Amino acid sequence: MNRKNHFKLGLFSANCSGGLAVTKIPERWGATWEENLRMARIADQAGIDFLLPIARWIGYKGDTNFHGSVLEPIPWAAALLASTERISVFSTVHTAFNHPLVTAKQIATLDAIGGGRAGLNIVAGWNQPEYETMGVDMAEAHDDRYGFAQEWWDVVRQAWQQEGIFDFDGKFFSLKHVEALPKPAGGKVPILNAGSSNQGRNFAGRNSDFVFTVVGGPEDGAEIVRSVKSQAMANYQREVGVLTLSHVVCRPSHQEATNYLAYYAEENADWGAVDYLMNLQGLHAESFTKEMLGTMRSRFAAGHGSCPLVGTPDEVAAEIARFAKAGFDGMTLAFVDYAGELEYFVQEVLPRLEKLSVRQPALASV
């Protein structure tokens, strides 16, 4: 994750049934352990940079109960780090559902398993039904959730960086005689936070190494990148990377790609789950503006509102290059079949990205 002059590519949401495709097709991603292990090994050998899971506790209704089956990120990351050699593996952790000292020790343990390849994706929370499932009150004000998340992260960071026993006395946590060993290599791991609201981007700019944000495409993304990076530097004197998310349909011909997109995301979309998900996003999250939500129903079916990379290998590589030119430091990928379609992507798109000087070869020195 620290390679310079290298557009980073990661796989997102493969631990969740359906991945990012809200579809009813019978061959949709099951997110079994066997599928995830196969995907991770392909990605590791190919030089994909990171794996990023979603932490999800209940599904999104509809005919398929989209995201109803989810491999929990901490043990998922432990097993994948033990089964790979180079790829970074993030764990996604909800601040409201996990004690910071437990998380600090879990992530430090993962970093030891992976030889310094663990990462932490901090989620401040937005999904009201999940809070109800957990029996936890969700702060009504969006800013209050980030206040809690800030103190949660302060505890984790202190546990990783302070030597010896310490106390912590804050608004939300009062902790006595804390002992925090082991610690991650160098006292930290890469931190990612999904920030698309003003408050979210401010939190990410203050605390994270990578801001993970929703955009419409490279055009509006360029201004968002500039704003996020300049805000982090102006407010906190910090340099941050900016990542966005995409869904990929790559085929030998453009027509094959668009036909498959129509097959899974129009003809066989799980519209009940799509509308339920979009309703939750509109009510409880600020990742998408009302205008974006109003025009993105088909994009939600295809890839949970992410940017489309649809077409031939040349077209997909050219579109990724546009995101790199817009200033992004990387992006995540999602496929209907993460393992099978990733193999084709690796064979056809990665070499093109190297020729375009978007990415370094997988075996280049770090």
C-alpha positions as CSV (number, residue, x, y, z in Angstrom):
1,M,0.0,0.0,0.0
2,N,3.0,2.3,0.3
3,R,4.3,1.9,-3.2
4,K,4.8,5.3,-4.9
5,N,3.9,6.2,-8.5
6,H,1.7,3.1,-8.6
7,F,-2.1,3.2,-9.1
8,K,-3.4,0.8,-6.5
9,L,-6.0,-1.8,-7.3
10,G,-8.0,-3.7,-4.7
11,L,-10.9,-6.1,-4.6
12,F,-14.0,-4.9,-2.6
13,S,-16.9,-6.8,-0.9
14,A,-15.9,-10.3,-2.0
15,N,-16.7,-11.5,1.6
16,C,-20.4,-10.7,1.0
17,S,-22.9,-12.7,-0.8
18,G,-23.5,-11.0,-4.2
19,G,-20.4,-8.9,-3.9
20,L,-21.6,-5.5,-5.2
21,A,-24.0,-6.9,-7.8
22,V,-27.6,-6.8,-6.6
23,T,-28.7,-9.5,-8.9
24,K,-30.8,-12.7,-8.9
25,I,-28.8,-14.7,-11.5
26,P,-28.1,-18.2,-10.2
27,E,-24.4,-17.9,-10.7
28,R,-24.1,-14.8,-8.5
29,W,-21.2,-14.6,-6.1
30,G,-21.8,-16.8,-3.0
31,A,-19.0,-15.5,-0.9
32,T,-18.0,-18.9,0.4
33,W,-14.7,-19.4,2.0
34,E,-13.5,-21.6,-0.9
35,E,-14.4,-18.8,-3.4
36,N,-12.6,-16.2,-1.3
37,L,-9.5,-18.2,-1.0
38,R,-9.3,-18.9,-4.7
39,M,-9.8,-15.2,-5.5
40,A,-7.2,-14.1,-2.9
41,R,-4.6,-16.4,-4.3
42,I,-5.2,-15.3,-7.9
43,A,-5.0,-11.6,-6.7
44,D,-1.8,-12.3,-4.7
45,Q,0.1,-13.9,-7.5
46,A,-1.1,-11.2,-10.0
47,G,0.1,-8.3,-7.9
48,I,-3.3,-6.9,-7.0
49,D,-2.5,-4.6,-4.1
50,F,-5.2,-5.1,-1.5
51,L,-8.4,-6.9,-0.4
52,L,-11.1,-4.8,1.3
53,P,-14.1,-6.5,3.0
54,I,-17.5,-5.1,4.1
55,A,-18.6,-5.6,7.7
56,R,-22.4,-6.5,7.5
57,W,-24.7,-8.0,10.0
58,I,-28.1,-8.2,8.3
59,G,-29.1,-8.4,4.6
60,Y,-30.8,-6.0,2.3
61,K,-34.1,-7.9,1.8
62,G,-35.4,-8.4,-1.8
63,D,-35.6,-11.8,-3.3
64,T,-32.0,-12.7,-2.6
65,N,-31.5,-10.9,0.8
66,F,-28.5,-9.2,-0.8
67,H,-25.5,-9.4,1.7
68,G,-27.4,-11.8,3.9
69,S,-24.4,-14.1,4.2
70,V,-21.1,-12.4,5.1
71,L,-17.7,-13.7,6.2
72,E,-16.7,-11.6,9.2
73,P,-13.7,-9.5,8.3
74,I,-11.3,-10.2,11.2
75,P,-11.1,-14.1,10.9
76,W,-11.4,-13.7,7.1
77,A,-8.4,-11.4,7.1
78,A,-6.4,-13.8,9.4
79,A,-7.0,-16.8,7.1
80,L,-6.2,-14.9,3.9
81,L,-3.0,-13.3,5.4
82,A,-1.9,-16.8,6.4
83,S,-2.7,-18.1,2.8
84,T,-1.0,-15.3,0.8
85,E,2.5,-13.8,0.5
86,R,2.3,-10.2,-0.8
87,I,-1.2,-8.7,-0.9
88,S,-2.4,-6.3,1.8
89,V,-5.6,-7.4,3.6
90,F,-7.8,-4.8,5.4
91,S,-10.3,-5.5,8.1
92,T,-13.5,-3.4,8.2
93,V,-14.5,-2.6,11.8
94,H,-17.6,-0.7,13.0
95,T,-16.6,1.6,15.9
96,A,-20.0,1.2,17.6
97,F,-19.9,-2.6,17.7
98,N,-16.3,-3.2,18.6
99,H,-14.3,-2.2,21.7
100,P,-11.2,-0.2,20.6
101,L,-8.7,-2.2,22.8
102,V,-10.0,-5.5,21.4
103,T,-9.7,-4.2,17.8
104,A,-6.2,-2.8,18.5
105,K,-5.0,-6.3,19.6
106,Q,-6.8,-8.1,16.8
107,I,-5.2,-5.9,14.1
108,A,-1.8,-6.2,15.7
109,T,-2.2,-9.9,15.6
110,L,-3.2,-9.8,12.0
111,D,-0.2,-7.7,11.2
112,A,2.0,-10.3,12.8
113,I,0.3,-13.1,10.8
114,G,0.8,-11.3,7.5
115,G,4.3,-9.9,8.2
116,G,3.2,-6.3,8.1
117,R,0.4,-6.6,5.5
118,A,-2.7,-5.9,7.7
119,G,-4.9,-2.8,7.3
120,L,-7.8,-1.2,9.1
121,N,-10.9,0.3,7.5
122,I,-12.8,2.3,10.2
123,V,-16.6,2.6,9.8
124,A,-18.4,5.2,11.9
125,G,-21.7,3.7,11.0
126,W,-24.9,4.6,9.1
127,N,-27.2,1.6,8.9
128,Q,-30.0,2.1,11.4
129,P,-31.4,-1.5,11.2
130,E,-27.9,-2.9,12.1
131,Y,-27.8,-0.8,15.2
132,E,-31.2,-2.2,16.2
133,T,-29.9,-5.7,15.6
134,M,-27.0,-5.0,17.9
135,G,-29.1,-3.2,20.5
136,V,-27.0,-0.1,20.2
137,D,-28.4,3.4,19.9
138,M,-27.2,5.2,16.8
139,A,-26.4,8.9,17.4
140,E,-29.1,10.8,15.7
141,A,-26.7,13.5,14.5
142,H,-24.3,12.5,11.8
143,D,-21.5,14.5,13.5
144,D,-22.0,12.7,16.8
145,R,-21.1,9.4,15.2
146,Y,-17.9,10.8,14.0
147,G,-17.1,12.3,17.5
148,F,-17.4,8.8,18.9
149,A,-15.4,7.3,16.1
150,Q,-12.6,9.9,16.7
151,E,-12.3,8.9,20.3
152,W,-12.4,5.2,19.4
153,W,-9.5,5.7,17.0
154,D,-7.6,7.8,19.5
155,V,-7.7,4.7,21.8
156,V,-6.5,2.3,19.1
157,R,-3.7,4.6,18.1
158,Q,-2.5,5.1,21.6
159,A,-2.6,1.4,22.2
160,W,-0.3,0.9,19.2
161,Q,2.1,3.7,19.8
162,Q,2.5,4.2,23.6
163,E,4.9,2.1,25.5
164,G,4.0,0.8,28.9
165,I,0.8,0.9,30.9
166,F,-1.6,3.9,30.4
167,D,-5.0,5.3,31.3
168,F,-7.4,6.9,28.9
169,D,-10.1,9.4,30.1
170,G,-12.4,10.7,27.4
171,K,-16.0,11.5,26.8
172,F,-16.9,7.9,25.6
173,F,-14.2,5.8,27.1
174,S,-12.7,5.7,30.6
175,L,-9.9,3.1,30.6
176,K,-7.6,2.1,33.4
177,H,-4.2,0.4,33.4
178,V,-4.2,-0.5,29.7
179,E,-1.7,-3.0,28.5
180,A,-1.4,-3.2,24.7
181,L,0.9,-5.8,23.3
182,P,1.7,-6.9,20.7
183,K,1.9,-3.8,18.5
184,P,1.8,-3.7,14.7
185,A,5.1,-3.3,12.8
186,G,6.2,0.4,13.1
187,G,3.4,1.2,15.5
188,K,0.7,1.4,12.8
189,V,-1.0,-0.2,9.8
190,P,-2.5,1.5,6.8
191,I,-5.8,3.2,7.8
192,L,-8.7,3.6,5.4
193,N,-12.0,5.4,5.9
194,A,-14.9,5.8,3.6
195,G,-15.7,9.5,3.7
196,S,-18.1,11.0,1.2
197,S,-20.0,13.5,3.4
198,N,-18.2,16.6,4.6
199,Q,-17.9,15.2,8.1
200,G,-16.7,11.8,6.7
201,R,-14.0,13.4,4.5
202,N,-12.9,15.6,7.4
203,F,-12.5,12.5,9.7
204,A,-10.7,10.6,6.9
205,G,-8.4,13.6,6.2
206,R,-7.5,13.9,9.9
207,N,-6.9,10.2,10.6
208,S,-6.6,7.9,7.6
209,D,-3.9,7.1,5.0
210,F,-6.5,6.6,2.3
211,V,-9.9,8.3,1.9
212,F,-12.4,5.9,0.2
213,T,-15.1,8.0,-1.5
214,V,-18.0,7.7,-3.9
215,V,-17.8,9.7,-7.1
216,G,-19.8,9.9,-10.3
217,G,-16.7,9.3,-12.5
218,P,-13.3,10.8,-13.3
219,E,-14.6,14.2,-14.2
220,D,-16.3,15.1,-10.9
221,G,-13.7,12.9,-9.2
222,A,-10.8,15.2,-10.1
223,E,-12.3,18.1,-8.1
224,I,-13.2,15.8,-5.2
225,V,-9.6,14.5,-5.1
226,R,-8.2,18.0,-5.1
227,S,-10.6,19.1,-2.4
228,V,-9.9,16.1,-0.1
229,K,-6.2,16.4,-0.4
230,S,-6.0,20.2,0.0
231,Q,-8.4,20.0,3.0
232,A,-6.3,17.4,4.7
233,M,-3.2,19.4,4.2
234,A,-4.7,22.7,5.2
235,N,-6.5,21.4,8.3
236,Y,-4.1,18.7,9.5
237,Q,-0.9,19.1,7.5
238,R,-1.3,15.5,6.3
239,E,-0.9,13.9,2.9
240,V,-3.7,11.4,2.1
241,G,-4.4,9.1,-0.8
242,V,-7.8,9.0,-2.4
243,L,-9.5,5.8,-3.6
244,T,-12.8,5.2,-5.2
245,L,-14.9,2.1,-6.1
246,S,-15.9,0.4,-9.3
247,H,-17.6,-2.6,-10.8
248,V,-16.1,-4.4,-13.8
249,V,-17.6,-6.2,-16.8
250,C,-14.7,-6.9,-19.1
251,R,-15.2,-9.0,-22.2
252,P,-13.4,-9.5,-25.6
253,S,-16.0,-7.3,-27.3
254,H,-17.9,-4.3,-26.2
255,Q,-21.2,-5.9,-27.1
256,E,-20.5,-8.9,-25.0
257,A,-19.7,-6.7,-22.0
258,T,-22.9,-4.6,-22.3
259,N,-25.0,-7.7,-22.9
260,Y,-23.8,-9.3,-19.7
261,L,-24.3,-6.0,-17.8
262,A,-27.9,-6.0,-19.1
263,Y,-28.4,-9.6,-18.2
264,Y,-27.4,-9.4,-14.5
265,A,-28.2,-5.7,-13.7
266,E,-31.3,-5.1,-15.7
267,E,-33.1,-8.3,-16.7
268,N,-32.3,-10.0,-13.4
269,A,-31.7,-7.2,-11.0
270,D,-33.1,-7.7,-7.4
271,W,-35.0,-4.5,-7.5
272,G,-36.5,-5.1,-4.1
273,A,-33.0,-5.2,-2.5
274,V,-31.9,-2.2,-4.7
275,D,-34.7,0.0,-3.5
276,Y,-34.4,-1.1,0.1
277,L,-30.6,-0.3,0.0
278,M,-31.1,3.1,-1.7
279,N,-33.8,4.0,0.8
280,L,-31.4,3.2,3.7
281,Q,-28.7,5.3,2.1
282,G,-31.0,8.2,1.6
283,L,-32.3,8.1,5.2
284,H,-29.2,7.3,7.2
285,A,-26.0,8.0,5.1
286,E,-24.5,11.0,3.4
287,S,-22.3,9.1,1.1
288,F,-24.6,9.9,-1.8
289,T,-26.4,13.2,-2.4
290,K,-30.1,13.1,-3.1
291,E,-29.4,14.0,-6.7
292,M,-27.0,11.0,-7.1
293,L,-29.5,8.7,-5.4
294,G,-32.2,9.8,-7.8
295,T,-30.3,9.0,-10.9
296,M,-28.3,5.9,-9.9
297,R,-30.9,3.1,-9.5
298,S,-29.4,1.0,-12.4
299,R,-25.8,1.7,-11.1
300,F,-26.9,0.4,-7.7
301,A,-28.1,-2.8,-9.3
302,A,-24.9,-3.2,-11.2
303,G,-22.5,-2.4,-8.5
304,H,-23.9,-0.8,-5.3
305,G,-23.6,2.7,-6.8
306,S,-19.9,2.3,-7.8
307,C,-18.4,3.5,-11.1
308,P,-18.8,1.2,-14.1
309,L,-15.8,-0.2,-15.9
310,V,-17.6,-1.9,-18.8
311,G,-16.1,-2.9,-22.2
312,T,-13.1,-4.5,-23.8
313,P,-9.8,-4.8,-22.1
314,D,-8.6,-1.7,-24.0
315,E,-11.7,0.3,-22.9
316,V,-11.5,-0.8,-19.3
317,A,-7.7,0.0,-19.1
318,A,-8.3,3.4,-20.7
319,E,-11.1,4.2,-18.2
320,I,-8.9,3.2,-15.2
321,A,-6.2,5.5,-16.7
322,R,-8.7,8.3,-16.6
323,F,-9.1,7.9,-12.9
324,A,-5.4,7.9,-12.4
325,K,-5.1,11.1,-14.5
326,A,-7.8,12.6,-12.3
327,G,-5.5,12.3,-9.3
328,F,-6.8,9.1,-7.7
329,D,-4.2,7.0,-6.0
330,G,-6.2,3.8,-6.7
331,M,-9.6,2.2,-6.9
332,T,-11.4,-1.0,-5.9
333,L,-12.8,-3.5,-8.3
334,A,-15.8,-5.8,-8.0
335,F,-16.9,-8.6,-10.3
336,V,-20.0,-10.8,-10.5
337,D,-17.5,-13.7,-10.4
338,Y,-14.5,-12.4,-8.5
339,A,-12.4,-15.4,-9.2
340,G,-13.2,-16.3,-12.8
341,E,-13.5,-12.8,-14.1
342,L,-10.4,-11.7,-12.2
343,E,-8.3,-14.2,-14.1
344,Y,-9.3,-12.5,-17.4
345,F,-8.8,-9.1,-16.0
346,V,-5.3,-10.0,-14.8
347,Q,-4.4,-11.5,-18.2
348,E,-5.8,-8.7,-20.4
349,V,-6.1,-5.5,-18.4
350,L,-3.1,-5.4,-16.1
351,P,-0.5,-5.6,-18.9
352,R,-2.3,-2.7,-20.7
353,L,-2.2,-0.6,-17.5
354,E,1.6,-1.3,-17.3
355,K,2.0,-0.1,-20.9
356,L,0.0,3.0,-20.1
357,S,2.4,3.6,-17.2
358,V,-0.5,3.5,-14.8
359,R,0.9,0.6,-12.8
360,Q,4.3,-0.9,-12.2
361,P,4.9,-4.6,-12.9
362,A,3.9,-6.9,-10.1
363,L,7.4,-7.9,-9.3
364,A,9.0,-4.5,-9.5
365,S,10.9,-3.4,-6.4
366,V,8.9,-1.6,-3.8
